[in-house]
Amino acid sequence: MAQGYRQYSKVYQKAAVSTVDQRKLIVLLYDGAIKFLTIAVNKIESGDSYEAHTNLVRGKSIVAELLASLNLEQGGEIAANLQRLYAYIFSELIDANIERNTSRGESVIEMLKDLRDAWKSLEPSKSAGQEQPDASGQNRGVRKINVRG
């Protein structure tokens, strides 16, 4: 019975992820990275090197996924800036792991929280590069940009 439930749960989770909009998925990735890096910082402070390393690697893997998912052609300058920022964060996490440095980890966590909050504030129903009507249904020349990443 438990085996059947686990299989159902995995199928449900996979379906849920595949149907979630891209913005929400990116926010979930940020949430995961923040969670693992917070655990890592706590484990560094408590002297648990193995768990610190494991969670730093998990956080770093999520940042690598964010970096790999950028669409530089469609995202333009914003995507290029995110690429540089993700590369910097990735490097900081490597150094935090080598040095067991909590301040580097905490700094990255704060950056990721800021990025997550920015993504959460984006309106999901707006399409890239399309003028959006205001409440009266009129376009006012406002263009919303949707950046993959």
N, CA, C and O of each residue as an XYZ file, in Angstrom:
596
protein
N       0.823     -1.200      0.000
C       0.000      0.000      0.000
C       0.863      1.257      0.000
O       0.603      2.187     -0.763
N       1.894      1.290      0.856
C       2.764      2.456      0.917
C       3.506      2.644     -0.396
O       3.715      3.776     -0.831
N       3.910      1.540     -1.039
C       4.600      1.607     -2.327
C       3.698      2.254     -3.378
O       4.154      3.111     -4.135
N       2.445      1.862     -3.436
C       1.496      2.434     -4.386
C       1.291      3.918     -4.151
O       1.202      4.699     -5.098
N       1.218      4.298     -2.899
C       1.051      5.705     -2.566
C       2.264      6.516     -3.022
O       2.117      7.605     -3.576
N       3.455      5.981     -2.787
C       4.678      6.683     -3.203
C       4.715      6.872     -4.717
O       5.087      7.939     -5.206
N       4.329      5.836     -5.453
C       4.316      5.957     -6.910
C       3.299      7.003     -7.356
O       3.580      7.813     -8.239
N       2.124      6.980     -6.744
C       1.101      7.973     -7.065
C       1.602      9.366     -6.725
O       1.411     10.303     -7.501
N       2.234      9.506     -5.585
C       2.737     10.794     -5.145
C       3.774     11.343     -6.121
O       3.765     12.535     -6.431
N       4.666     10.483     -6.606
C       5.685     10.918     -7.564
C       5.043     11.361     -8.875
O       5.445     12.369     -9.456
N       4.062     10.623     -9.334
C       3.364     10.981    -10.571
C       2.641     12.315    -10.383
O       2.683     13.177    -11.261
N       1.984     12.480     -9.249
C       1.271     13.727     -8.960
C       2.233     14.902     -8.918
O       1.955     15.949     -9.501
N       3.368     14.740     -8.231
C       4.347     15.822     -8.134
C       4.891     16.190     -9.505
O       5.050     17.371     -9.812
N       5.177     15.187    -10.332
C       5.683     15.447    -11.675
C       4.650     16.206    -12.494
O       4.998     17.149    -13.205
N       3.397     15.813    -12.403
C       2.330     16.500    -13.137
C       2.161     17.927    -12.626
O       1.943     18.847    -13.414
N       2.257     18.114    -11.324
C       2.106     19.449    -10.744
C       3.207     20.371    -11.235
O       2.947     21.533    -11.549
N       4.429     19.872    -11.305
C       5.547     20.688    -11.765
C       5.412     21.003    -13.243
O       5.728     22.114    -13.667
N       4.947     20.043    -14.037
C       4.854     20.267    -15.472
C       3.727     21.226    -15.839
O       3.743     21.791    -16.933
N       2.755     21.426    -14.963
C       1.648     22.321    -15.272
C       1.777     23.692    -14.597
O       0.977     24.586    -14.874
N       2.742     23.869    -13.741
C       2.923     25.151    -13.061
C       3.553     26.140    -14.043
O       4.384     25.758    -14.867
N       3.154     27.419    -13.952
C       3.735     28.375    -14.893
C       5.208     28.608    -14.557
O       5.661     28.353    -13.441
N       5.923     29.091    -15.537
C       7.378     29.216    -15.442
C       7.796     30.115    -14.275
O       8.761     29.812    -13.574
N       7.083     31.200    -14.070
C       7.417     32.120    -12.981
C       7.339     31.408    -11.632
O       8.226     31.562    -10.793
N       6.294     30.641    -11.430
C       6.144     29.915    -10.173
C       7.232     28.860    -10.014
O       7.720     28.630     -8.907
N       7.610     28.222    -11.109
C       8.663     27.223    -11.053
C       9.995     27.850    -10.656
O      10.746     27.272     -9.870
N      10.287     29.021    -11.192
C      11.521     29.711    -10.841
C      11.500     30.100     -9.364
O      12.509     29.975     -8.670
N      10.358     30.568     -8.892
C      10.224     30.910     -7.465
C      10.458     29.658     -6.612
O      11.113     29.731     -5.573
N       9.926     28.514     -7.046
C      10.150     27.262     -6.315
C      11.635     26.892     -6.291
O      12.141     26.406     -5.279
N      12.319     27.119     -7.393
C      13.761     26.849     -7.419
C      14.501     27.748     -6.432
O      15.368     27.284     -5.692
N      14.157     29.027     -6.425
C      14.772     29.926     -5.442
C      14.474     29.462     -4.018
O      15.364     29.453     -3.167
N      13.228     29.079     -3.757
C      12.862     28.596     -2.424
C      13.700     27.383     -2.027
O      14.165     27.285     -0.892
N      13.888     26.466     -2.966
C      14.691     25.285     -2.678
C      16.136     25.638     -2.385
O      16.727     25.119     -1.437
N      16.706     26.516     -3.192
C      18.099     26.925     -2.962
C      18.242     27.605     -1.609
O      19.185     27.328     -0.869
N      17.321     28.482     -1.290
C      17.360     29.187     -0.001
C      17.261     28.187      1.149
O      17.983     28.299      2.140
N      16.370     27.215      1.013
C      16.201     26.196      2.060
C      17.494     25.418      2.273
O      17.960     25.291      3.406
N      18.080     24.895      1.192
C      19.296     24.093      1.323
C      20.471     24.911      1.838
O      21.272     24.421      2.634
N      20.576     26.152      1.389
C      21.704     26.981      1.829
C      21.547     27.423      3.283
O      22.538     27.581      3.995
N      20.320     27.619      3.719
C      20.088     27.939      5.128
C      20.492     26.752      6.004
O      21.130     26.924      7.043
N      20.115     25.557      5.575
C      20.525     24.348      6.301
C      22.047     24.255      6.319
O      22.644     23.945      7.350
N      22.675     24.526      5.165
C      24.135     24.443      5.065
C      24.814     25.402      6.032
O      25.765     25.025      6.717
N      24.333     26.634      6.092
C      24.921     27.624      7.013
C      24.781     27.136      8.451
O      25.729     27.224      9.232
N      23.608     26.622      8.802
C      23.396     26.104     10.159
C      24.319     24.926     10.460
O      24.824     24.794     11.575
N      24.536     24.067      9.456
C      25.410     22.906      9.652
C      26.875     23.324      9.756
O      27.635     22.704     10.500
N      27.282     24.350      9.036
C      28.642     24.871      9.183
C      28.831     25.378     10.605
O      29.839     25.092     11.251
N      27.845     26.135     11.085
C      27.929     26.691     12.439
C      27.978     25.607     13.508
O      28.625     25.778     14.541
N      27.295     24.489     13.261
C      27.277     23.417     14.257
C      28.434     22.431     14.076
O      28.594     21.509     14.875
N      29.244     22.625     13.023
C      30.401     21.772     12.818
C      30.128     20.483     12.066
O      30.983     19.598     12.039
N      28.951     20.352     11.450
C      28.605     19.149     10.698
C      29.026     19.346      9.241
O      28.223     19.769      8.410
N      30.275     19.041      8.940
C      30.849     19.288      7.614
C      30.151     18.510      6.516
O      29.941     19.033      5.421
N      29.787     17.260      6.798
C      29.161     16.430      5.772
C      27.826     17.021      5.332
O      27.585     17.188      4.136
N      26.959     17.338      6.289
C      25.643     17.898      5.956
C      25.774     19.295      5.357
O      24.992     19.670      4.484
N      26.757     20.067      5.819
C      26.993     21.387      5.230
C      27.343     21.234      3.754
O      26.784     21.923      2.901
N      28.273     20.326      3.460
C      28.682     20.073      2.082
C      27.504     19.594      1.236
O      27.284     20.098      0.135
N      26.755     18.633      1.741
C      25.625     18.072      1.005
C      24.622     19.163      0.633
O      24.150     19.208     -0.503
N      24.301     20.026      1.564
C      23.306     21.064      1.306
C      23.863     22.200      0.451
O      23.119     22.803     -0.323
N      25.141     22.502      0.573
C      25.757     23.480     -0.328
C      25.736     22.971     -1.768
O      25.476     23.734     -2.699
N      26.007     21.695     -1.943
C      25.972     21.102     -3.286
C      24.548     21.144     -3.847
O      24.360     21.427     -5.030
N      23.564     20.872     -3.027
C      22.168     20.936     -3.483
C      21.805     22.357     -3.919
O      21.201     22.559     -4.973
N      22.177     23.331     -3.100
C      21.920     24.728     -3.451
C      22.643     25.135     -4.720
O      22.085     25.827     -5.571
N      23.891     24.699     -4.841
C      24.692     25.006     -6.024
C      24.083     24.367     -7.273
O      24.119     24.962     -8.350
N      23.531     23.175     -7.142
C      22.888     22.499     -8.275
C      21.670     23.279     -8.762
O      21.419     23.357     -9.965
N      20.927     23.846     -7.843
C      19.760     24.646     -8.227
C      20.211     25.909     -8.951
O      19.605     26.300     -9.949
N      21.263     26.546     -8.461
C      21.785     27.744     -9.124
C      22.277     27.375    -10.524
O      22.080     28.137    -11.471
N      22.913     26.216    -10.657
C      23.366     25.758    -11.973
C      22.175     25.556    -12.911
O      22.263     25.872    -14.097
N      21.083     25.040    -12.397
C      19.881     24.853    -13.203
C      19.298     26.195    -13.628
O      18.874     26.354    -14.773
N      19.276     27.155    -12.716
C      18.801     28.499    -13.067
C      19.681     29.104    -14.163
O      19.179     29.721    -15.103
N      20.975     28.924    -14.034
C      21.927     29.440    -15.021
C      21.708     28.782    -16.382
O      21.698     29.457    -17.411
N      21.535     27.481    -16.380
C      21.352     26.741    -17.633
C      20.020     27.056    -18.308
O      19.895     26.911    -19.524
N      19.037     27.480    -17.543
C      17.708     27.723    -18.108
C      17.552     29.112    -18.715
O      16.512     29.411    -19.300
N      18.560     29.960    -18.587
C      18.455     31.305    -19.143
C      18.370     31.264    -20.665
O      19.068     30.485    -21.314
N      17.527     32.094    -21.215
C      17.416     32.250    -22.660
C      17.998     33.620    -22.985
O      17.310     34.636    -22.890
N      19.268     33.638    -23.368
C      19.963     34.903    -23.595
C      19.433     35.645    -24.819
O      19.466     36.875    -24.850
N      18.949     34.930    -25.819
C      18.404     35.590    -27.003
C      17.119     36.329    -26.674
O      16.947     37.486    -27.056
N      16.231     35.674    -25.976
C      14.942     36.272    -25.665
C      15.043     37.241    -24.485
O      14.330     38.244    -24.444
N      15.913     36.950    -23.541
C      15.990     37.750    -22.329
C      16.853     38.982    -22.426
O      16.760     39.868    -21.576
N      17.695     39.062    -23.448
C      18.513     40.249    -23.667
C      19.410     40.599    -22.497
O      20.039     39.732    -21.891
N      19.456     41.885    -22.193
C      20.347     42.405    -21.162
C      20.008     41.864    -19.766
O      20.902     41.611    -18.958
N      18.730     41.694    -19.496
C      18.330     41.181    -18.182
C      18.853     39.761    -17.998
O      19.392     39.426    -16.943
N      18.695     38.939    -19.010
C      19.181     37.562    -18.930
C      20.707     37.538    -18.810
O      21.255     36.720    -18.071
N      21.390     38.422    -19.524
C      22.854     38.485    -19.438
C      23.291     38.885    -18.026
O      24.261     38.345    -17.493
N      22.567     39.835    -17.426
C      22.880     40.236    -16.044
C      22.619     39.091    -15.073
O      23.403     38.868    -14.150
N      21.520     38.365    -15.275
C      21.236     37.207    -14.422
C      22.317     36.146    -14.589
O      22.716     35.503    -13.618
N      22.789     35.962    -15.811
C      23.849     34.991    -16.061
C      25.098     35.332    -15.236
O      25.688     34.461    -14.597
N      25.488     36.602    -15.261
C      26.660     37.025    -14.470
C      26.410     36.851    -12.972
O      27.296     36.418    -12.236
N      25.211     37.187    -12.531
C      24.889     37.059    -11.114
C      24.876     35.598    -10.671
O      25.424     35.263     -9.621
N      24.253     34.727    -11.465
C      24.234     33.302    -11.132
C      25.651     32.725    -11.114
O      25.974     31.904    -10.256
N      26.494     33.148    -12.054
C      27.882     32.669    -12.084
C      28.625     33.120    -10.826
O      29.410     32.363    -10.257
N      28.373     34.350    -10.401
C      28.986     34.862     -9.173
C      28.494     34.064     -7.960
O      29.294     33.663     -7.115
N      27.202     33.838     -7.876
C      26.625     33.070     -6.770
C      27.214     31.662     -6.752
O      27.573     31.152     -5.691
N      27.314     31.037     -7.915
C      27.886     29.694     -8.022
C      29.309     29.677     -7.471
O      29.679     28.784     -6.709
N      30.094     30.665     -7.863
C      31.481     30.780     -7.384
C      31.527     30.993     -5.863
O      32.357     30.401     -5.173
N      30.648     31.825     -5.362
C      30.589     32.068     -3.914
C      30.258     30.791     -3.150
O      30.796     30.556     -2.068
N      29.381     29.973     -3.707
C      29.014     28.727     -3.034
C      30.167     27.728     -3.039
O      30.338     26.973     -2.082
N      30.948     27.720     -4.099
C      32.141     26.869     -4.118
C      33.097     27.308     -3.016
O      33.600     26.483     -2.254
N      33.343     28.615     -2.940
C      34.247     29.136     -1.908
C      33.690     28.911     -0.503
O      34.437     28.570      0.414
N      32.393     29.100     -0.335
C      31.774     28.859      0.980
C      31.965     27.413      1.397
O      32.185     27.134      2.575
N      31.886     26.501      0.458
C      32.049     25.080      0.752
C      33.501     24.764      1.108
O      33.766     24.036      2.064
N      34.416     25.300      0.352
C      35.840     25.044      0.607
C      36.273     25.641      1.944
O      36.964     24.994      2.731
N      35.861     26.868      2.183
C      36.297     27.609      3.377
C      35.414     27.390      4.596
O      35.762     27.813      5.698
N      34.269     26.727      4.405
C      33.262     26.594      5.475
C      32.919     27.990      6.018
O      32.931     28.238      7.224
N      32.616     28.881      5.076
C      32.410     30.290      5.379
C      30.913     30.606      5.409
O      30.246     30.607      4.374
N      30.400     30.873      6.603
C      28.968     31.148      6.741
C      28.578     32.500      6.161
O      27.462     32.650      5.664
N      29.461     33.483      6.211
C      29.088     34.810      5.708
C      28.876     34.795      4.198
O      28.009     35.506      3.689
N      29.656     33.996      3.477
C      29.429     33.867      2.031
C      28.064     33.219      1.776
O      27.312     33.661      0.907
N      27.757     32.182      2.530
C      26.467     31.519      2.386
C      25.317     32.443      2.718
O      24.311     32.462      2.010
N      25.453     33.206      3.783
C      24.388     34.128      4.178
C      24.201     35.228      3.136
O      23.074     35.646      2.870
N      25.286     35.693      2.554
C      25.218     36.714      1.515
C      24.464     36.192      0.290
O      23.631     36.897     -0.280
N      24.760     34.969     -0.104
C      24.078     34.345     -1.236
C      22.595     34.165     -0.928
O      21.748     34.411     -1.786
N      22.285     33.745      0.273
C      20.880     33.564      0.665
C      20.120     34.880      0.510
O      19.000     34.892     -0.002
N      20.716     35.972      0.943
C      20.053     37.279      0.825
C      19.843     37.663     -0.638
O      18.791     38.193     -0.994
N      20.842     37.397     -1.490
C      20.690     37.682     -2.921
C      19.549     36.856     -3.516
O      18.729     37.364     -4.281
N      19.515     35.581     -3.152
C      18.465     34.699     -3.678
C      17.089     35.117     -3.181
O      16.111     35.017     -3.922
N      16.997     35.579     -1.947
C      15.706     36.065     -1.432
C      15.235     37.282     -2.218
O      14.055     37.397     -2.548
N      16.169     38.193     -2.518
C      15.812     39.373     -3.302
C      15.343     38.980     -4.706
O      14.351     39.509     -5.208
N      16.059     38.054     -5.328
C      15.664     37.584     -6.658
C      14.303     36.886     -6.615
O      13.454     37.108     -7.478
N      14.106     36.037     -5.598
C      12.817     35.352     -5.457
C      11.685     36.360     -5.322
O      10.647     36.222     -5.969
N      11.881     37.370     -4.486
C      10.832     38.372     -4.289
C      10.534     39.126     -5.586
O       9.383     39.463     -5.865
N      11.578     39.387     -6.374
C      11.373     40.068     -7.657
C      10.549     39.195     -8.603
O       9.635     39.691     -9.263
N      10.862     37.911     -8.674
C      10.104     37.004     -9.532
C       8.673     36.854     -9.042
O       7.747     36.770     -9.849
N       8.481     36.820     -7.718
C       7.126     36.685     -7.180
C       6.276     37.894     -7.524
O       5.058     37.777     -7.656
N       6.900     39.047     -7.670
C       6.142     40.266     -7.941
C       5.738     40.403     -9.402
O       4.905     41.248     -9.729
N       6.311     39.591    -10.290
C       5.938     39.649    -11.706
C       4.520     39.142    -11.883
O       4.084     38.219    -11.195
N       3.811     39.752    -12.808
C       2.450     39.324    -13.097
C       2.505     38.172    -14.084
O       3.045     38.333    -15.178
N       1.957     37.001    -13.726
C       2.090     35.823    -14.585
C       1.302     35.878    -15.884
O       1.645     35.163    -16.825
N       0.274     36.687    -15.973
C      -0.579     36.655    -17.159
C      -0.085     37.554    -18.283
O      -0.685     37.571    -19.358
N       0.973     38.290    -18.066
C       1.479     39.200    -19.086
C       2.442     38.471    -20.002
O       3.292     37.710    -19.539
N       2.313     38.699    -21.288
C       3.178     38.050    -22.268
C       4.359     38.932    -22.604
O       4.295     40.152    -22.452
N       5.423     38.327    -23.054
C       6.642     39.051    -23.387
C       6.409     40.009    -24.543
O       5.901     39.632    -25.599
N       6.797     41.265    -24.313
C       6.814     42.229    -25.386
C       5.460     42.676    -25.894
O       5.408     43.404    -26.885
N       4.372     42.286    -25.276
C       3.060     42.692    -25.739
C       2.574     43.861    -24.909
O       2.749     43.902    -23.692
N       1.950     44.825    -25.606
C       1.364     45.929    -24.871
C       0.152     45.416    -24.121
O      -0.637     44.638    -24.656
N       0.007     45.850    -22.889
C      -1.061     45.355    -22.035
C      -2.121     46.433    -21.844
O      -1.786     47.581    -21.554
N      -3.395     46.081    -22.002
C      -4.448     47.060    -21.794
C      -4.600     47.395    -20.315
O      -4.361     46.559    -19.444
N      -5.003     48.639    -20.051
C      -5.286     49.010    -18.668
C      -6.694     48.545    -18.311
O      -7.305     47.789    -19.066
N      -7.210     48.985    -17.176
C      -8.518     48.527    -16.702
C      -9.632     48.850    -17.700
O     -10.640     48.146    -17.746
N      -9.460     49.908    -18.499
C     -10.488     50.274    -19.473
C     -10.367     49.492    -20.773
O     -11.198     49.642    -21.669
N      -9.345     48.665    -20.881
C      -9.139     47.871    -22.077
C      -8.275     48.571    -23.115
O      -8.059     48.039    -24.204
N      -7.782     49.752    -22.789
C      -6.959     50.530    -23.714
C      -5.480     50.279    -23.477
O      -5.032     50.193    -22.333
N      -4.715     50.162    -24.573
C      -3.262     50.064    -24.444
C      -2.712     51.443    -24.138
O      -3.116     52.422    -24.765
N      -1.815     51.535    -23.202
C      -1.225     52.811    -22.820
C       0.274     52.832    -23.115
O       1.009     53.628    -22.530
N       0.731     51.964    -24.015
C       2.138     51.959    -24.386
C       3.033     51.288    -23.367
O       4.258     51.362    -23.471
N       2.438     50.634    -22.381
C       3.222     49.941    -21.366
C       3.543     48.550    -21.877
O       2.648     47.798    -22.262
N       4.801     48.217    -21.879
C       5.219     46.903    -22.364
C       5.746     46.106    -21.188
O       6.580     46.592    -20.423
N       5.269     44.902    -21.046
C       5.750     43.979    -20.014
C       6.740     43.044    -20.647
O       6.535     42.576    -21.768
N       7.812     42.766    -19.940
C       8.837     41.875    -20.449
C       8.869     40.606    -19.605
O       8.899     40.672    -18.377
N       8.862     39.478    -20.253
C       8.938     38.192    -19.582
C      10.304     37.618    -19.882
O      10.609     37.300    -21.031
N      11.134     37.480    -18.850
C      12.482     36.971    -19.020
C      12.551     35.555    -18.483
O      12.209     35.303    -17.328
N      12.986     34.648    -19.310
C      13.142     33.267    -18.868
C      14.416     33.187    -18.054
O      15.450     33.718    -18.458
N      14.349     32.526    -16.909
C      15.600     32.374    -16.192
C      15.429     32.122    -14.803
O      16.413     31.972    -14.078
